[in-house]
Structure formats: structure tokens, C-alpha cells
């Protein structure tokens, strides 16, 4: 049986807010690797569970773990990445000695 991943999704590059980062997701890890077509360069796979896009959302990680235990799904919990925010002023772009970091 395939292992499920339980994680908290990160903010995409197209998002400015943090609205979709509050929930936890349980999804199956792919059983088979992606296959690259030599002629066209397309990538694909023959794993049916990835084709179905089975993703379940939960309010907390504990709820996702309890669901996986009830359904006898082997799982792996991936801790969320802590966002490091560096505050800069717009005027820092024009300083003689630029602020980095």
C-alpha cells in the first residue's frame, strides 16, 4: 500500500495572503516515478491514484493522523516550514550600501 503524506501547504507565488495555509492535507505519495516522453518531452505517469488527485483537507494534523489510523493508511507527517520575513523599506533599494538578507 502506498504511503500518504500529511502536510500543511505553503503559499504559492501567485498568492498574497495566507488564507489557504491554515489547513492540513493528506495525499498519497506516487508509487511509480514520472516518465518523460523522449519525442515530445512531456512527463506523465501510470499511477492511477495520482491521476485521481486524491487530496483530503483537515483542520489540524491530529485529525489527519486519526483518519489515517482509522483507515489503516501508512502515513508520514511533514512539519510545516517556518516563514522568515525580513522587513525592508522601499528606500533601502537606493542606499549607497545596500541592505541584504
Number of C-alpha atoms within 10 A of each C-alpha: 8 12 14 19 19 26 21 23 14 14 14 11 6 6 9 8 9 10 9 13 13 13 15 20 19 23 18 20 15 17 15 11 10 13 12 12 10 8 6 7 9 10 10 12 14 13 13 11 14 16 11 8 10 10 13 13 16 17 12 14 20 13 13 22 19 11 14 18 12 9 9 10 15 14 19 15 15 11 10 12 10 7 8 6 7 7 7 11 7 8 8 12 11 9 9 7 8 10 11 7 7
